[in-house]
Amino acid sequence: MLKRLRPDELMDLKIDYAFKQLFGVDRNKDLTIEFLNAVLNREGNETIHDISFENTEFAGDQEEDKKSRLDILALTEKGEYINIEIQFTNEYDMVKRSLYYWSGLYRSRIRQGEPYRKLQPVIMINILNFPLPEEKAPDFHHSYAIQNRHHFHQLTNHLEMHFIEIPTLIIHWRKGKLDTTHHLLAKWLLLLGMVDRRNQQIYEDIYHELEEIAMSDKSLKGAFEQWEYLSDKIKNRIAYERRWMQIKDDLVREKEAELRLQEAEEEAEKKGHQRGHQQGHEKGHETGRAEGHAEGRAEGRAEGCAEGHASGHIEGREQGHQDVAEIMLKKGMEIEEVCLLTGLDEETVRSIKDNSSS
């Protein structure tokens, strides 16, 4: 049934172009609806029956505000907005990024002067090709809402966030923790994880398992057919490969940034140790001389060195962050990126840049 294309000829659906072509077009709307119901665990009266795809570009209230382009934005028949984001590379600060998108969408749904009751729920679904650093639970699907922290009463349904980790999903599947027959979401996520372009890997065992399910699952069969159709078209393939080249460039820059950060941290740590060692010796000698006799000098030196090393280590560590920032700036990294990687505020980083260039 599904033998027109080999598994290694299929597009990686975690690349945003392919994902949007499969799940973000009207002809495949039924697939998207089933996928959303599986992610949101909707059933009975809560089931989503219809959606419309919305404009995916929005800006803030002010002209200088950052413009954002979403992957897929859908409006349900109940008036809920659902944003689906697929992240192939780690953009860092995913939680803040998702909150930023949510706030922009939430505010943009109401005009000035309209009552707040016209605001509608906005649901964020983030599909990640990497683990979520903020989440320590071993699950692959993390969902969040605003609740009372004592008795867990939900304050509102207007903010709902989902983070799905594809690498963690693959680990669960490998360990036999996924029941693809009864887990409605598993089949869709395995579909996304089956082709791994980044690591040049194809999970053919997943392909064969999903192929078997598709024999009796009409929606999954339709997804496979559309996936093959999309992957086989020359025009789509060209656009897909162009997007993959952009992502590869991002991966190279990401690796270079990690290496620059590592080099800067090692250099700053070395400078910090040298500074602390020097300060410790200086304080030790000063304290020793103040004691005035041989035993006092010995004890004073020991205590002074210990105190000096400790304070020097603390001061060195604080200075180390600034040393890292200075080195990163000299290597051509942007201020925003330096702030993100060192934890320093923008004013401090700008001051470091101004001082180092003067």
N, C-alpha and C positions, 0 to 999 in steps of 0.2 A: 504493500500500500504506500509506504513512505520511502521509496527507493530511487526517486528521481535524482536526488542529490546525496552524496556521501556526507556523513557527519562533519568531516573536515572542510566541506564546502559551504557550510552554514555560517551566517554572520553571528558574531558574538553579540547577543542581545543586551549585554551590559554597556555596550557603546551607545551613547544617547541617540545617535541617528537611527540605528536599527530598532532600538526600543520604541522610539516615537513613531516609526513607520509601521510597527506592528500594533501597538496599543493606543496610539494617539490619532487614529484616522476613523472617519465615520463608517467605512466599510467593515471595520473590525470592532465596532462598538459593543457588540454582544460579548466578545472576548474580554474587553476592558471591564464591563459590568460584572462579569463573573469573577475576574481577578480582584476587583475592588471589594466585592462581597466576601471573598475569601480572606483578604487582608484585614478587613474591618470586622470580620466575624458576624456579618449581618444575616439574619434569617427571620422568618415569619413576617410580622408587620414592619420590621426595620429593613427588610431587603430593598436594595436599590434596583429599580426596574428600568430606569431610563436616565441617560445623561446627554449633555450637549458639550462639545468642546469649545472652550473660550479662548480669547486672545491671550497669548502667553507672555506678553511684554507689558510691564508696568513700571511707573516711576513714583518717586515720593511726592510730597506736597510742594516742595520747593524745586526751582529749576536746577539747582546744583546738586540735588539729591541723587544718589546712585540709582541708575536704571538696572532693572533685573529682567532676565529672560528665563522663564520657567520651561521645564521639559513638557509636562502635560498638565493642563488645568481643565477640570471637568466640573460641570454644574449638574447636580442631581435634580430629579423632579420635585424634591422636597426643599430645594433652595440651598443645599449645602454645597460649598466649594471644596473640591478635593484637588490638591496639588501633588503630583507624583514627580519626584526627582530621582534620577539615576546617576550615581557618582562612581565613575570608573577609577579615578585617582583621588587620593586623600587631599581634600582642599583645606583640611584643618578647621577647627572651630565649627564643626558641622552643626552642633546644637545651636550656637548663636546664629549661624547662617540660616538655619531653618526658622528660628524665631524672627529673624529679620524679614524673611519672605512672608511668614504668617502675618506679621504686623502690617506689612504693606498691603497684602491682600485684604485683610480685615478692614482696614481704614478706607481702602479704595472702593469698597462696595456701598458706601453711603455718601451722599452729596451734602455740601454745606447747608445747614439749616434743617436737614431731615432729622426726625427723632431717632434715638439710639435703638429703639425697638425694631428698626428696619435692618439692623445688622444681622448677618447670617453666620452660622458655624463655618469655620475654615479648618479643614483636616489636612495635615501634612504627612505624606508618605515618602520616606527617604530610603532608597535601595542602595546599599553601599557595597562596593567591591573591596572592603577592608573592615576590620573590627572598629567599633565605636569606642574610643578611649575612655569616655566618661562612664561607660556601662561595664560593670564587673560581673554581672550575671552571665552564666554560660549559654544562655538561650540565643537563638538567631533572630528572634522577633521581639522587639521591645516596644511597648505602647505606653503612652503617658496622657494624663489628663489632670486638670486642677481639682484636687481633693482636699478635704479637711485631714490634716496629718494625724489626728487622734482617732476619729471614727470612720475615716475614709468616705465620707459623704461627698459626692461630686458637686462642686460649686456651679459649674456650667458645662454645657457640651460644645461651647463655641471654640474651645482650644483642644485639639486632639493631635498627638504626634506619634508617628510610627517610624522606627529605625530597623531596617532589615539587613543583616550581615550575611552576604552570600558565602564568604569563606567559612564562616561558622556553620552555615547550613550544610555545606559539603562535608565538613567534619562529622556532623550529626548523621548524615546519610551513610558515610563510610563506616560508622560504628553501629549501624543498624537501628538507629533511634528514630527513624522516620517511617511512618506507615503511609505510603503514597496512596493506598486504597481509601483510607478514611480521613487522612489529613488533607482537607480541601486546598489549603495554601501550598502544600509541599510540591505538588505537580507543577504549579506555575513557577515557583522559585527554582526548582531543578531545571526547568526549561531555560531560565535565565543563566543558570550556573553551568550548564552542560558544555558550552564552548568557552574556553579560557584563553583569549587571544594574548593576554599579557604574558602568560607562562607557556604559550604555545602548546596547550594541552587540550585534548578532546576526551571527555568522559563517555566512551562508547557504551559502557555498562549502564549509565544513566539513560543514554539514548534508547537502548533496547528495552529498558524497563518502561520508559514513557511511551515508546512505540506500542508496547503490548497493552498499556492502559488505553491508548488512543483507539484501539480496535473497538472498544465498547463505550468510549467517552467522546461524544460528538464535539464538544467544545475544544477538547485537547486535539482532536483530529483536525479540526478547523484551524487551530493555531499552528500546527505542524505544516499544513498545506500553505497557509499564508506566509509562514517563515521561509519555506522552500521557494515560493514564488518571489518573495522579496529578495532572497539571496541569489536568485538566478538571473535577475534583470541586470543588464549591463549598466544602465543609467544609475540604478541604485547601488550597484557594486562600486562604481567610480566614486560616488558621493561618500560611501561607507569607507573606502580606502583613504580618501582625502581626510576624512575625520579621524581615522586611525593614525595618520601621520601627525596630525595636530596633537593627539593624545600622547604619542611617543615623544614628541618634543617636550610636552609637559612633564612626562616621566623623567626625561633626562635632566630637566631643570630642577625637578624635585630631588633627584639623586645628588646633583651638584650642590644644591642648598644644604642637604644633609651633611655632605662631606665638608663644605665650608664651615658649617656650624661646628662639626666635630674638630676640625683643625683649629678654629678660633677658641673653642673651649679648652683644648689641650694647651694652646699657647698662653691663654689667660690663666689657666691653672698653674702653669710653670712660673709665670710672673708673680702670681699670688703667693706661691710657696717661697719664692726668693724674697719677696717683700716681707712676708711674715717671719722668715728666718732672720733677716737682717734686723727687723724691729725687736725680735726677741733677744738677740745678742746685745743690742744697744741698751735695752731696759735692764738686762741682767747685769751688765757692767756698771751701770749707774747705781742700781740698788746695792750692789756689792761694795762699791767704794763708799757709800754712805754709812755702812756699818762700822767702819774704822778699825776692825781687828781681823785676824786671820779667819777665825771661825765665822764671824759675821760676813766677811767677804764671801766665804764658801757658800753659806746658807743664802745670802742675798743674791748671789749669782744664780743659784738653783731656782729660788722663788721667782726672781725677776725674769729668768729665761722662760719659766713655765707660764708666768703671766703674760709675758711679751709674746710668746708663741701663740697663746690662746687668743689674745686680742688681735694679734697680727693676722691670725687665721680668719677671724670674723671680718676684719677690715679687708683682708685680701679677697675673701669670698664676695663681699659687696662690690669691691673694686673690680673683681673678676668679671661680673656681668657687664660692667662698663667697658672693660678691656675687650670682651667678646664683641660687644656692639661696635667698638672702634675698628676692630679688625674686619668685621663683616662689612662695614661701610666702605672701608678701603678696598674691599674686594668687589665693590660695585652693587651691593644689595640695596634694595629700596628701604626707606625708613619704616614703612608699614610692615614689611617682612621682618626687619630687625626687631621691631617691637613685639611681634608675634612670637619669635623664636627665643628672645631673651627675657620677656616679661617686663621690660622697662617701658615707662610711659613715653609718649611721643615727644613731650617737651625735653625730657632727658636725652633722648636719642638725637634730637635736633641740635641740642647744645653740644653734644659730643662731636657731631658732624661739623658744626661751625668751628669748634676749637681745633679740631684736627686739620681743617683746611686753611686755618689762619696762620 
